[in-house]
């Protein structure tokens, strides 16, 4: 495990925690699920490039998908 993976996991996990809190309080499904995925995905991805791509896509998802 590299330092980059740890830092990116912390960054995307923090963004995910914010999305979870926001989604739960606003009763919005997409930000809540995106937040859960952002919290959990660093445990399963071992590549820095893949983590950045998936993290950016999941972080941007609530801005483009409105339900």
C-alpha positions in Angstrom: 0.0 0.0 0.0 1.4 3.4 -1.0 1.1 6.8 0.6 -0.9 8.0 -2.5 -3.5 5.3 -1.9 -3.9 6.2 1.7 -4.2 9.9 1.0 -6.7 9.3 -1.8 -8.7 6.9 0.4 -8.9 9.5 3.1 -9.9 12.2 0.6 -12.6 10.2 -1.1 -13.8 8.8 2.2 -14.2 12.3 3.6 -16.2 13.5 0.5 -18.3 10.3 0.9 -19.0 11.0 4.5 -20.2 14.5 3.6 -22.4 13.1 0.8 -23.9 10.5 3.2 -24.8 13.2 5.8 -26.3 15.5 3.1 -28.2 12.7 1.4 -29.6 11.4 4.7 -30.7 14.8 5.9 -32.2 15.8 2.6 -33.6 12.3 2.0 -31.8 12.3 -1.4 -31.0 8.8 -2.6 -28.2 9.5 -5.2 -25.9 11.6 -2.9 -26.4 9.0 -0.1 -25.5 6.0 -2.2 -22.7 7.9 -3.9 -21.4 8.7 -0.4 -21.6 5.1 0.7 -19.7 3.9 -2.4 -17.0 6.6 -1.9 -16.5 5.5 1.7 -16.2 1.8 0.7 -14.5 1.8 -2.7 -10.9 2.5 -1.4 -10.9 -0.9 0.3 -11.4 -2.7 -3.0 -9.2 -0.8 -5.5 -5.4 -1.2 -5.3 -4.5 1.1 -8.2 -4.0 4.8 -7.8 -5.2 5.6 -11.3 -8.3 3.4 -11.0 -9.1 4.9 -7.6 -8.9 8.5 -9.0 -11.1 7.7 -11.9 -13.8 5.9 -9.9 -13.6 8.5 -7.1 -14.0 11.4 -9.4 -16.9 9.7 -11.2 -18.7 8.9 -8.0 -18.1 12.4 -6.6 -19.5 14.0 -9.7 -22.5 11.7 -10.0 -24.9 13.7 -7.7 -24.3 16.8 -9.8 -25.4 15.1 -13.0 -28.1 12.6 -11.9 -31.2 14.1 -10.3 -33.9 11.9 -8.9 
